[in-house]
Amino acid sequence: SDNKNISGIVIKDIQKNLYILGPGDILSINFIGAKELSSNFQILSDGNIQLPLIGSYSFEGLTLNDAKKKLIKLFSNELIRPEINLSLISMRPIKVSLVGEVYRPGIYSLNMSETSQVTGSTKSISLKGFPTLVDAIQKSGGVTLDADLSKVILYRELNGNNGEFKKVELDLLDLINTGNQINNPNLFDGDLIKIPKINDPSKSIEDLPNNLIPENINIYVVGEVEKPGRYQVAVNTTIDKAILIAGGPNSWKYQKNNIRLLRVKRDGKVQIKKLSFDNNKIVSRNKKVSLRNGDIIQINKNLFGKTTDALSTFLPPIRDIYSLYGVYKVIED
């Protein structure tokens, strides 16, 4: 936003950022020579810790080293020579925001140990240790096939709660190709991850083995096919194969060049692509069209309304009622 003061930073620097304390963290404060004061203390929702002898003080936004210095200063009037050992014994869940080309944009809470699942995947993914960029993407359902993973942007708030942010561009495509973990940094509470739409088709991850896109997608084949309905197919399934999975066209009704792909875009509009089908070979222009989760393949115009009946049976609500109306309207046109 306009209130954020963004400054550029290199990747290696963001990997070395110090942990910033916040509400929910539990600290072990050991007063050497004053065991009766030592205990575990949780930072409360207002950022304060209720300390013995001196009361409530804020530790939100501090590093561990800064917090230790603050404790020594605070207790200098109560203890002759305060010596303190400070350690973090329980870390709060971190909240990060993901926007752009992920399946479920939004705010996510990540723990040191949890399980997530990429949209369309049959396998659960166990997260162990400090959450990373890849962990957050998997938690959000994975990236769409329109994602440009070579230009992922991470925004991170600087120390001190002054509204200043640092910005780093990360290349997850390089991570997939080389395994270079420098592009998969640990995340901090409040991080914002932005994944842009791809402009350069050569950077598509569609044909690269990876765990950031779904293994399977749900599509709908309606109209003049033997078995219209919803099908779960592999993410790289061609349109021709999807039609055959649905039993192929009803040959006495089907017109080879009257096949359409309907796709509801993120803005609710219905995108239409006209296609062809040949039982004996994959039609060349179909090769250039990749299926997406929720796509509808319509075979021939149905004069008896069976297409919309099938949609009513198989199709869950699409984004909103206007999008659903748009799909029906396109099919009946």
LUMTISE-937953 format. One record per residue (C-alpha): residue number from 1; residue in three letters; x, z negated, y negated. Coordinates in pm, whole numbers, plus 50000, padded with zeros to 5 digits. Example, Ala and Ser with C-alpha at 12.3 -4.5 7.8 and 13.67 -1.06 7.14 Angstrom:
BEGIN
(1,'ala',(51230,49220,50450));
(2,'ser',(51367,49286,50106));
# end
This chain:
BEGIN
(1,'ser',(50000,50000,50000));
(2,'asp',(50093,50012,49633));
(3,'asn',(50177,49642,49640));
(4,'lys',(50453,49688,49895));
(5,'asn',(50806,49730,49769));
(6,'ile',(50962,49948,50040));
(7,'ser',(51337,49982,50081));
(8,'gly',(51522,50195,50336));
(9,'ile',(51740,50033,50602));
(10,'val',(51944,50160,50897));
(11,'ile',(51837,50089,51254));
(12,'lys',(52134,49869,51348));
(13,'asp',(52049,49632,51063));
(14,'ile',(51688,49579,51173));
(15,'gln',(51810,49487,51522));
(16,'lys',(52007,49196,51371));
(17,'asn',(51722,49046,51167));
(18,'leu',(51695,48668,51200));
(19,'tyr',(51378,48511,51337));
(20,'ile',(51135,48400,51065));
(21,'leu',(50937,48081,51122));
(22,'gly',(50560,48079,51089));
(23,'pro',(50238,47896,51190));
(24,'gly',(50225,47824,51563));
(25,'asp',(50601,47788,51617));
(26,'ile',(50708,47460,51777));
(27,'leu',(51041,47313,51669));
(28,'ser',(51253,47044,51832));
(29,'ile',(51402,46826,51557));
(30,'asn',(51666,46586,51686));
(31,'phe',(51788,46325,51435));
(32,'ile',(52131,46212,51559));
(33,'gly',(52150,45832,51531));
(34,'ala',(51774,45807,51463));
(35,'lys',(51614,45883,51798));
(36,'glu',(51285,45722,51694));
(37,'leu',(51233,46002,51440));
(38,'ser',(51313,46283,51683));
(39,'ser',(51030,46483,51836));
(40,'asn',(50873,46825,51871));
(41,'phe',(50685,46949,51563));
(42,'gln',(50445,47241,51530));
(43,'ile',(50416,47447,51214));
(44,'leu',(50049,47423,51117));
(45,'ser',(49823,47702,50996));
(46,'asp',(49913,47624,50633));
(47,'gly',(50285,47667,50711));
(48,'asn',(50359,47292,50689));
(49,'ile',(50515,47042,50929));
(50,'gln',(50410,46677,50913));
(51,'leu',(50749,46501,50912));
(52,'pro',(50816,46130,50976));
(53,'leu',(50882,45910,50670));
(54,'ile',(50847,46186,50411));
(55,'gly',(50519,46368,50490));
(56,'ser',(50419,46734,50486));
(57,'tyr',(50654,47019,50388));
(58,'ser',(50636,47397,50431));
(59,'phe',(50876,47579,50664));
(60,'glu',(50693,47912,50681));
(61,'gly',(50911,48213,50600));
(62,'leu',(51241,48037,50668));
(63,'thr',(51510,48119,50924));
(64,'leu',(51619,47840,51158));
(65,'asn',(51939,47795,50961));
(66,'asp',(51749,47768,50632));
(67,'ala',(51504,47525,50791));
(68,'lys',(51791,47303,50906));
(69,'lys',(51940,47298,50555));
(70,'lys',(51600,47208,50411));
(71,'leu',(51557,46920,50658));
(72,'ile',(51900,46776,50574));
(73,'lys',(51817,46792,50203));
(74,'leu',(51471,46636,50250));
(75,'phe',(51605,46343,50453));
(76,'ser',(51913,46278,50236));
(77,'asn',(51722,46004,50051));
(78,'glu',(51597,45841,50375));
(79,'leu',(51911,45858,50590));
(80,'ile',(52268,45784,50479));
(81,'arg',(52422,46091,50641));
(82,'pro',(52146,46293,50805));
(83,'glu',(52269,46492,51106));
(84,'ile',(52007,46717,51261));
(85,'asn',(51993,46951,51557));
(86,'leu',(51712,47204,51523));
(87,'ser',(51588,47448,51787));
(88,'leu',(51286,47668,51850));
(89,'ile',(51126,47564,52178));
(90,'ser',(50802,47766,52166));
(91,'met',(50748,48087,51973));
(92,'arg',(50409,48179,51831));
(93,'pro',(50241,48503,51941));
(94,'ile',(50334,48776,51695));
(95,'lys',(50073,48999,51531));
(96,'val',(50164,49361,51463));
(97,'ser',(49965,49655,51327));
(98,'leu',(49967,50006,51475));
(99,'val',(49828,50305,51288));
(100,'gly',(49833,50678,51349));
(101,'glu',(49853,50858,51682));
(102,'val',(49785,50576,51927));
(103,'tyr',(49474,50551,52142));
(104,'arg',(49352,50222,51994));
(105,'pro',(49487,50171,51639));
(106,'gly',(49458,49816,51511));
(107,'ile',(49617,49471,51501));
(108,'tyr',(49762,49334,51824));
(109,'ser',(49887,48992,51931));
(110,'leu',(50193,48997,52158));
(111,'asn',(50332,48706,52360));
(112,'met',(50661,48652,52539));
(113,'ser',(50487,48715,52870));
(114,'glu',(50170,48918,52925));
(115,'thr',(50024,49225,53094));
(116,'ser',(49906,49545,52929));
(117,'gln',(49787,49886,53042));
(118,'val',(49820,50232,52891));
(119,'thr',(49485,50409,52851));
(120,'gly',(49410,50616,53162));
(121,'ser',(49684,50448,53367));
(122,'thr',(49625,50290,53707));
(123,'lys',(49928,50062,53668));
(124,'ser',(49957,49739,53473));
(125,'ile',(50273,49679,53272));
(126,'ser',(50427,49331,53259));
(127,'leu',(50586,49235,52928));
(128,'lys',(50871,48985,52960));
(129,'gly',(51086,48853,52679));
(130,'phe',(51068,48922,52309));
(131,'pro',(50810,49199,52241));
(132,'thr',(50953,49539,52149));
(133,'leu',(50821,49854,51982));
(134,'val',(50745,50013,52321));
(135,'asp',(50555,49700,52431));
(136,'ala',(50331,49724,52125));
(137,'ile',(50259,50094,52183));
(138,'gln',(50167,50027,52545));
(139,'lys',(49939,49740,52436));
(140,'ser',(49756,49980,52202));
(141,'gly',(49679,50214,52493));
(142,'gly',(49973,50450,52449));
(143,'val',(50026,50744,52216));
(144,'thr',(49818,51059,52192));
(145,'leu',(49965,51396,52281));
(146,'asp',(49962,51474,51908));
(147,'ala',(50214,51196,51832));
(148,'asp',(50553,51271,51678));
(149,'leu',(50772,51013,51849));
(150,'ser',(51083,51137,51671));
(151,'lys',(50961,50990,51341));
(152,'val',(50806,50651,51418));
(153,'ile',(50816,50430,51108));
(154,'leu',(50851,50051,51120));
(155,'tyr',(50776,49842,50811));
(156,'arg',(50902,49481,50808));
(157,'glu',(50853,49211,50547));
(158,'leu',(51170,49068,50398));
(159,'asn',(51246,48694,50398));
(160,'gly',(51077,48473,50143));
(161,'asn',(50711,48584,50141));
(162,'asn',(50765,48789,49824));
(163,'gly',(50581,49101,49943));
(164,'glu',(50891,49316,49981));
(165,'phe',(50923,49536,50288));
(166,'lys',(51204,49720,50459));
(167,'lys',(51142,50056,50627));
(168,'val',(51321,50214,50922));
(169,'glu',(51258,50545,51099));
(170,'leu',(51289,50528,51477));
(171,'asp',(51331,50811,51729));
(172,'leu',(51144,50720,52047));
(173,'leu',(51192,51077,52170));
(174,'asp',(51565,50999,52186));
(175,'leu',(51481,50677,52375));
(176,'ile',(51285,50875,52634));
(177,'asn',(51557,51139,52669));
(178,'thr',(51866,50914,52666));
(179,'gly',(51748,50557,52721));
(180,'asn',(51912,50449,52393));
(181,'gln',(51750,50109,52324));
(182,'ile',(51859,50104,51959));
(183,'asn',(51532,50289,51889));
(184,'asn',(51329,50014,52061));
(185,'pro',(51385,49706,51841));
(186,'asn',(51233,49363,51891));
(187,'leu',(50923,49315,51677));
(188,'phe',(50855,49042,51422));
(189,'asp',(50528,48887,51314));
(190,'gly',(50363,49110,51052));
(191,'asp',(50543,49433,51150));
(192,'leu',(50356,49757,51078));
(193,'ile',(50415,50057,51306));
(194,'lys',(50310,50403,51193));
(195,'ile',(50312,50699,51436));
(196,'pro',(50262,51033,51256));
(197,'lys',(50100,51352,51382));
(198,'ile',(50339,51609,51526));
(199,'asn',(50423,51922,51324));
(200,'asp',(50696,52066,51546));
(201,'pro',(50559,52165,51893));
(202,'ser',(50913,52152,52038));
(203,'lys',(50902,51772,51999));
(204,'ser',(50592,51730,52216));
(205,'ile',(50623,51468,52490));
(206,'glu',(50349,51624,52704));
(207,'asp',(50588,51754,52971));
(208,'leu',(50836,51463,52956));
(209,'pro',(50811,51185,53218));
(210,'asn',(50739,50868,53021));
(211,'asn',(50524,50555,53018));
(212,'leu',(50381,50598,52668));
(213,'ile',(50105,50851,52742));
(214,'pro',(49813,50814,52987));
(215,'glu',(49852,50924,53346));
(216,'asn',(49486,51027,53360));
(217,'ile',(49215,51131,53115));
(218,'asn',(48836,51156,53137));
(219,'ile',(48684,51498,53070));
(220,'tyr',(48336,51650,53101));
(221,'val',(48250,51985,53258));
(222,'val',(47893,52091,53177));
(223,'gly',(47677,52399,53202));
(224,'glu',(47689,52661,53475));
(225,'val',(47921,52496,53730));
(226,'glu',(47844,52373,54079));
(227,'lys',(47903,52003,54002));
(228,'pro',(47870,51928,53629));
(229,'gly',(47974,51580,53520));
(230,'arg',(48255,51352,53416));
(231,'tyr',(48592,51378,53591));
(232,'gln',(48911,51175,53576));
(233,'val',(49204,51417,53595));
(234,'ala',(49580,51406,53548));
(235,'val',(49686,51434,53186));
(236,'asn',(49853,51774,53246));
(237,'thr',(49547,51931,53414));
(238,'thr',(49479,52287,53295));
(239,'ile',(49135,52400,53178));
(240,'asp',(49113,52647,53469));
(241,'lys',(49185,52371,53720));
(242,'ala',(48929,52142,53557));
(243,'ile',(48661,52410,53601));
(244,'leu',(48754,52448,53969));
(245,'ile',(48746,52069,54018));
(246,'ala',(48384,52087,53901));
(247,'gly',(48314,52336,54180));
(248,'gly',(48376,52652,53977));
(249,'pro',(48121,52860,53785));
(250,'asn',(47777,52957,53914));
(251,'ser',(47879,53319,53956));
(252,'trp',(47530,53466,53907));
(253,'lys',(47492,53305,53564));
(254,'tyr',(47844,53267,53437));
(255,'gln',(47994,53503,53179));
(256,'lys',(48374,53514,53202));
(257,'asn',(48435,53499,52828));
(258,'asn',(48163,53251,52739));
(259,'ile',(48350,52923,52792));
(260,'arg',(48405,52670,52514));
(261,'leu',(48610,52357,52473));
(262,'leu',(48444,52093,52254));
(263,'arg',(48658,51814,52111));
(264,'val',(48545,51528,51887));
(265,'lys',(48822,51466,51636));
(266,'arg',(48906,51133,51476));
(267,'asp',(48709,51216,51165));
(268,'gly',(48396,51267,51378));
(269,'lys',(48392,51647,51346));
(270,'val',(48347,51863,51656));
(271,'gln',(48626,52118,51713));
(272,'ile',(48541,52430,51915));
(273,'lys',(48777,52659,52106));
(274,'lys',(48655,52974,52284));
(275,'leu',(48818,53034,52622));
(276,'ser',(48813,53261,52925));
(277,'phe',(48821,53192,53298));
(278,'asp',(48943,53392,53597));
(279,'asn',(48916,53258,53952));
(280,'asn',(49228,53445,54058));
(281,'lys',(49474,53346,53786));
(282,'ile',(49527,53110,53495));
(283,'val',(49420,53285,53179));
(284,'ser',(49722,53309,52950));
(285,'arg',(49550,53183,52635));
(286,'asn',(49427,52875,52823));
(287,'lys',(49790,52774,52885));
(288,'lys',(49830,52701,52516));
(289,'val',(49540,52450,52515));
(290,'ser',(49607,52099,52644));
(291,'leu',(49315,51882,52748));
(292,'arg',(49257,51551,52570));
(293,'asn',(49067,51241,52673));
(294,'gly',(48695,51298,52610));
(295,'asp',(48711,51679,52599));
(296,'ile',(48397,51872,52701));
(297,'ile',(48428,52207,52878));
(298,'gln',(48105,52409,52848));
(299,'ile',(48056,52697,53091));
(300,'asn',(47820,52965,52957));
(301,'lys',(47516,52906,52737));
(302,'asn',(47243,52726,52929));
(303,'leu',(46895,52855,52850));
(304,'phe',(46712,52569,53017));
(305,'gly',(46863,52265,52842));
(306,'lys',(47057,52145,53148));
(307,'thr',(47376,52115,52944));
(308,'thr',(47236,51853,52709));
(309,'asp',(47071,51675,53003));
(310,'ala',(47413,51653,53169));
(311,'leu',(47567,51519,52852));
(312,'ser',(47301,51251,52827));
(313,'thr',(47375,51149,53185));
(314,'phe',(47754,51154,53183));
(315,'leu',(47863,51106,52824));
(316,'pro',(47914,50759,52678));
(317,'pro',(47866,50716,52301));
(318,'ile',(48118,50940,52123));
(319,'arg',(48259,50750,51825));
(320,'asp',(47923,50743,51645));
(321,'ile',(47573,50894,51655));
(322,'tyr',(47669,51172,51412));
(323,'ser',(47947,51293,51643));
(324,'leu',(47711,51291,51941));
(325,'tyr',(47453,51487,51743));
(326,'gly',(47728,51729,51644));
(327,'val',(47816,51791,52011));
(328,'tyr',(47451,51854,52106));
(329,'lys',(47403,52086,51808));
(330,'val',(47713,52290,51894));
(331,'ile',(47609,52327,52257));
(332,'glu',(47257,52443,52172));
(333,'asp',(47376,52693,51906));
# end
